[in-house]
């Protein structure tokens, strides 16, 4: 193919899920997503060092923006946040992440 257009802006992303029930893994009330599936082991080690005890995890790939949008929307409706690539210090303080926010809520808070 000589010319390729990008149809996704967010995807693909990886969602760690509990190996037993398949529910998205959450930290501090936020669903976790990863931009690099090879970073899962390092991320789990970081979370454990920060005092989070992740269950056995597997992964689900969000292959399209539609899948991303659906998970983000359901997370927001459930009152949860969404963090991409979260890293914590040893005290459990978030030091790095892409925080996904609801734009309408952000606009309403400044009006």
ABEGO torsion letter per residue (X at the ends): XABBBBABAAOBBBBBBBAAAGBBBBBGGBBBBBABAAAAAAAAAAAAAAGBBBBBBBBBBBABAAAAAAAAAAAAAAGBBBBBGBBBBAAGBBABEBBBBBAAAAAAAAX
